[in-house]
């Protein structure tokens, strides 16, 4: 079994905190150092035994064998630049960002010739609750972590990153940063923006109180992700802009077409959309991925 | 305590079946008669003790003290016309449809001078699972039922309808059919169509298999309602068309505005939408309706 002597968690929220707890439970980490903007939050992380102690970023970078950056993605460029001069030669750097091309570009600038030490990672384990109090050693159990390695990564660095996420209970898959950003613009970033927009639309109405009084479980689940962390999702929208705009345009087009079917009372085509959706959902929930088209390869 | 000697449930699915079970559990019903299109489904309902026996619609109408029509709404005009000649003078007729102006209009035609016996009802307790196997005596516990009485209803008929739904565990509220259809176009019908459209959009892509392979819990909850009953929702879309089109237009406009904020990388306004949505969601989940605007009265 591998062991990380000392890990630095930069941004000790749901993701950073859960990683710390999962690695502690797996018994593969020595000391956990927390780094963050908010002293109260770091104190809470220490009280909850998520971290062993807090210190500043440069100090943490100088002594850590592994650094996990689990902040909103637009904080990462400054973090890469700060840690770069201090990094131990064999330290592994990972992020946990929901976008990857932007993070890789920032790492190339900030880490410069130390880019080989950076293995980009995206644990697919979001929740709409944020903060270290929500951290959970079991968060990654059965979840996916996507790695988007850079060409400079030696195989040992990628293997180490994989081992860390597997120790957290996740399965690990690798793909290009471009493929990652396109896939998650569709299945994650777009739905988040759609949910944020719907709740804000209703909350801004003169009869908002009545609307929310009669909103039921369907609305609650549809908009669960509209309770997500605003700063984190602002950064994702900004940093995966091109892929997200493409998805928004496709969805606006799709909804426009659906609107026309309703306007024309086209019963057969309305039901066809719903039936295809119903069947896709049922097959997906049953775990039958072979049901779906796979003509992209 | 009131008692219904004999209730006829027309359409023994999730809603009809759950009502039968709830009334049986409350001990306020004598015999439950099931009426439906599908013999196998009625046999299952009998096997599950949801109904005591099945019979045809005209016969059921002739002997029932209460008739609950829990079919997709576009089946209701024919059902009203069939039951009208057979109705007992003191029988109460209710529906459980998700749209109300259309059902009231159909009842006026089908029931004609017996319209006073019809109290329109909408139990707000949908699930994405359909069929009698999903019927649950506790489905209505803590849920709302909206009544949209017609001017002809005597107070006793409305009181009887209220008592029945209260016996099922629900709270009962009355409003106009117009108000009902506008509210539910927003908080229920629109989100269903948005979810159906999103799942169908991805299911139709050449890389659908990859998209569904990486879709996670946020997508699962956002699209839970995309697994709903296609025929039922087709009928809702057709029968609440005007209100739904108005909501679709407002949402398409809202998403278009959000798209422009992303296209312009307007960090402050993107975060503002997300923060307002986050705060509205938190207050709603906390049950604080006073947080919301109420300028419509």
Contacts between the chains, C-beta under 8 A, distances in Angstrom:
chain1	res1	chain2	res2	distance
A	124	B	214	6.8
A	124	B	216	4.8
A	125	B	216	7.5
A	126	B	216	7.2
A	126	B	217	7.5
A	126	B	218	6.0
A	127	B	217	7.8
A	128	B	218	7.9
A	128	B	281	8.0
A	143	B	216	7.5
A	144	B	214	6.9
A	144	B	216	7.5
A	146	B	214	7.5
A	183	B	210	6.3
A	183	B	211	6.4
A	183	B	214	5.2
A	184	B	214	7.0
A	186	B	202	6.4
A	186	B	211	5.6
A	187	B	202	7.0
A	187	B	211	5.4
A	187	B	212	7.8
A	187	B	214	5.7
A	187	B	215	4.2
A	187	B	216	7.4
A	187	B	219	5.2
A	188	B	215	7.8
A	188	B	216	6.9
A	188	B	218	6.0
A	188	B	219	6.7
A	190	B	198	7.7
A	191	B	198	6.8
A	191	B	218	6.2
A	191	B	219	5.7
A	191	B	222	4.5
A	191	B	223	7.7
A	192	B	218	6.7
A	193	B	255	7.9
A	193	B	258	6.2
A	193	B	262	7.7
A	194	B	194	6.5
A	194	B	198	7.3
A	194	B	222	7.5
A	194	B	255	7.0
A	195	B	222	6.2
A	195	B	277	7.5
A	196	B	258	7.7
A	196	B	273	5.7
A	196	B	274	5.0
A	196	B	277	4.3
A	196	B	278	7.9
A	197	B	251	7.4
A	197	B	254	5.2
A	197	B	255	5.5
A	197	B	258	5.0
A	197	B	273	6.7
A	197	B	277	7.6
A	198	B	190	7.7
A	198	B	191	6.8
A	198	B	194	7.3
A	198	B	251	6.8
A	198	B	254	7.8
A	199	B	276	7.9
A	199	B	277	4.0
A	199	B	280	5.3
A	199	B	281	5.6
A	200	B	254	7.6
A	200	B	273	5.0
A	200	B	276	5.0
A	200	B	277	4.5
A	200	B	280	7.2
A	201	B	250	6.6
A	201	B	251	6.4
A	201	B	254	4.7
A	202	B	186	6.4
A	202	B	187	7.0
A	202	B	280	7.6
A	203	B	276	5.9
A	203	B	277	6.9
A	203	B	280	3.8
A	203	B	292	6.7
A	203	B	293	7.9
A	204	B	276	7.5
A	204	B	293	7.9
A	205	B	293	6.9
A	206	B	293	5.8
A	206	B	294	7.9
A	206	B	295	3.9
A	206	B	296	5.1
A	207	B	293	7.4
A	207	B	294	7.1
A	207	B	295	7.2
A	207	B	296	3.6
A	208	B	280	7.8
A	208	B	292	4.0
A	208	B	293	4.4
A	208	B	294	7.3
A	209	B	289	5.4
A	209	B	290	7.8
A	209	B	292	4.0
A	209	B	293	6.3
A	209	B	294	3.9
A	210	B	183	6.3
A	210	B	294	7.1
A	210	B	296	6.3
A	211	B	183	6.4
A	211	B	186	5.6
A	211	B	187	5.4
A	211	B	292	7.8
A	212	B	187	7.8
A	212	B	280	7.5
A	212	B	284	5.0
A	212	B	289	6.1
A	212	B	292	5.3
A	213	B	289	5.7
A	214	B	124	6.8
A	214	B	144	6.9
A	214	B	146	7.5
A	214	B	183	5.2
A	214	B	184	7.0
A	214	B	187	5.8
A	215	B	187	4.2
A	215	B	188	7.8
A	215	B	284	7.1
A	216	B	124	4.8
A	216	B	125	7.5
A	216	B	126	7.2
A	216	B	143	7.4
A	216	B	144	7.5
A	216	B	187	7.4
A	216	B	188	6.9
A	217	B	126	7.5
A	217	B	127	7.8
A	218	B	126	6.0
A	218	B	128	7.9
A	218	B	188	6.0
A	218	B	191	6.2
A	218	B	192	6.8
A	218	B	224	7.4
A	218	B	225	4.6
A	218	B	228	8.0
A	219	B	187	5.2
A	219	B	188	6.7
A	219	B	191	5.7
A	220	B	285	7.7
A	221	B	221	4.5
A	221	B	222	7.4
A	221	B	224	4.7
A	221	B	225	7.1
A	222	B	191	4.4
A	222	B	194	7.5
A	222	B	195	6.2
A	222	B	221	7.4
A	222	B	222	5.7
A	222	B	224	7.3
A	222	B	225	6.1
A	223	B	191	7.7
A	223	B	277	7.9
A	223	B	281	6.2
A	224	B	218	7.4
A	224	B	221	4.7
A	224	B	222	7.3
A	225	B	218	4.6
A	225	B	221	7.0
A	225	B	222	6.1
A	226	B	277	4.6
A	226	B	278	7.0
A	226	B	280	8.0
A	226	B	281	5.1
A	227	B	277	7.8
A	227	B	278	5.6
A	227	B	281	4.0
A	227	B	282	6.3
A	227	B	285	7.3
A	228	B	218	8.0
A	228	B	274	7.7
A	228	B	278	7.0
A	229	B	278	7.7
A	230	B	271	5.3
A	230	B	274	3.8
A	230	B	275	4.4
A	230	B	277	8.0
A	230	B	278	5.2
A	231	B	271	6.6
A	233	B	274	5.4
A	234	B	267	6.0
A	234	B	270	5.0
A	234	B	271	4.1
A	234	B	274	6.0
A	237	B	262	5.4
A	237	B	270	5.4
A	238	B	262	7.6
A	238	B	265	5.6
A	238	B	267	5.9
A	238	B	270	7.0
A	241	B	262	5.8
A	241	B	263	7.5
A	241	B	265	6.6
A	244	B	262	6.1
A	245	B	259	6.6
A	245	B	262	6.0
A	245	B	263	6.0
A	248	B	255	6.8
A	248	B	258	7.6
A	248	B	259	4.7
A	248	B	262	7.1
A	249	B	259	7.4
A	250	B	201	6.6
A	251	B	197	7.4
A	251	B	198	6.8
A	251	B	201	6.4
A	251	B	255	7.4
A	252	B	252	6.5
A	252	B	255	5.9
A	252	B	256	6.6
A	252	B	259	7.1
A	254	B	197	5.1
A	254	B	198	7.8
A	254	B	200	7.6
A	254	B	201	4.7
A	255	B	193	7.9
A	255	B	194	7.0
A	255	B	197	5.5
A	255	B	248	6.8
A	255	B	251	7.5
A	255	B	252	5.9
A	255	B	255	7.6
A	256	B	252	6.6
A	258	B	193	6.2
A	258	B	196	7.7
A	258	B	197	5.0
A	258	B	248	7.7
A	259	B	245	6.6
A	259	B	248	4.7
A	259	B	249	7.4
A	259	B	252	7.0
A	262	B	193	7.7
A	262	B	237	5.4
A	262	B	238	7.6
A	262	B	241	5.8
A	262	B	244	6.1
A	262	B	245	6.0
A	262	B	248	7.0
A	263	B	241	7.5
A	263	B	245	6.0
A	265	B	238	5.6
A	265	B	241	6.6
A	267	B	234	6.0
A	267	B	238	6.0
A	270	B	234	5.0
A	270	B	237	5.4
A	270	B	238	7.0
A	271	B	230	5.3
A	271	B	231	6.6
A	271	B	234	4.1
A	273	B	196	5.7
A	273	B	197	6.8
A	273	B	200	4.9
A	274	B	196	5.0
A	274	B	200	8.0
A	274	B	228	7.7
A	274	B	230	3.8
A	274	B	233	5.4
A	274	B	234	6.0
A	275	B	230	4.4
A	276	B	199	7.9
A	276	B	200	5.0
A	276	B	203	5.9
A	276	B	204	7.5
A	277	B	195	7.5
A	277	B	196	4.4
A	277	B	197	7.6
A	277	B	199	4.0
A	277	B	200	4.5
A	277	B	203	6.9
A	277	B	223	8.0
A	277	B	226	4.6
A	277	B	227	7.8
A	277	B	230	8.0
A	278	B	196	7.9
A	278	B	226	7.0
A	278	B	227	5.7
A	278	B	228	7.0
A	278	B	229	7.7
A	278	B	230	5.2
A	280	B	199	5.3
A	280	B	200	7.2
A	280	B	202	7.6
A	280	B	203	3.8
A	280	B	208	7.8
A	280	B	212	7.6
A	280	B	226	7.9
A	281	B	128	7.9
A	281	B	199	5.7
A	281	B	223	6.2
A	281	B	226	5.1
A	281	B	227	4.0
A	282	B	227	6.3
A	284	B	212	5.0
A	284	B	215	7.1
A	285	B	220	7.7
A	285	B	227	7.3
A	289	B	209	5.4
A	289	B	212	6.1
A	289	B	213	5.7
A	290	B	209	7.8
A	292	B	203	6.7
A	292	B	208	4.0
A	292	B	209	4.0
A	292	B	211	7.8
A	292	B	212	5.4
A	293	B	203	7.9
A	293	B	204	7.8
A	293	B	205	7.0
A	293	B	206	5.8
A	293	B	207	7.5
A	293	B	208	4.4
A	293	B	209	6.3
A	294	B	206	7.9
A	294	B	207	7.1
A	294	B	208	7.2
A	294	B	209	3.8
A	294	B	210	7.1
A	295	B	206	4.0
A	295	B	207	7.2
A	296	B	206	5.2
A	296	B	207	3.6
A	296	B	210	6.3
